[in-house]
């Protein structure tokens, strides 16, 4: 049994999960218990139970730990003694290992997830790891309604998943920023550059998702030999272009993930 679900932290990621569940009707609002420092009006009006009492906390079957990584121990201390012994913890705290989370929650079964905030519109991605089958199943129950889910075979793979997925939306946003700026430099107005870049990127991503094609094949379909796109790709895919830049980008993300986990 997955519900009731206790959400610790309704900030960016916790809030995204709540929005996605509401969009997909995955869980009844009355099955959601929320502990958060600054509940907004929308949350208070959503029908979820904010600031649950001890009895309600004790009824929780699943705990979504969605506080900032540096705050998770305080969050665990505040409720650990109130939880049922069979409550399962699902953590999205970046860099914090399942063993540490489990110990902080009195030895309870624990899963880790690395999701993206697109869970808010039920278009997220989530990497999952758990050594315990029930904990993994519980993580699936939370994320399957709002994300494409990838199971990891070892917790060490969570670092790479962070570099390729968890942090990657920011890479795309940075790319779009740079493309818009390049358009302005080339003579477009900021409004024109913004509309063209954003619509083109989201349309291309939608085509990739819709067709399931390989990115390399779709790239070749756009780039005619000797044409304008090929000329641009000769810069982007050069020996010091996008491929080595992305390798170093992901590598730096992994390094930092490992530092946080140490």
Secondary structure by P-SEA (a helix, b strand, c coil): ccccbbbccccaaaaaaaaaaaaacccccccbbbbbcccccccccccccccccaaaaaaccccccccccccaaaaaaaccccccccbbbbbccccccaaaaaaaaccccbbbbbccccccccbbbbbbbbccaaaaaaaaaacccccbbbbbccccaaaaaaaaccaaaaaaaaaaaaaaaaaaaacccaaaaaaaaaaaaaaaaaaaaaacccaaaaaaaacccccaaaaaaaaaacccccaaaaaaaaaaaaaaaaaaac
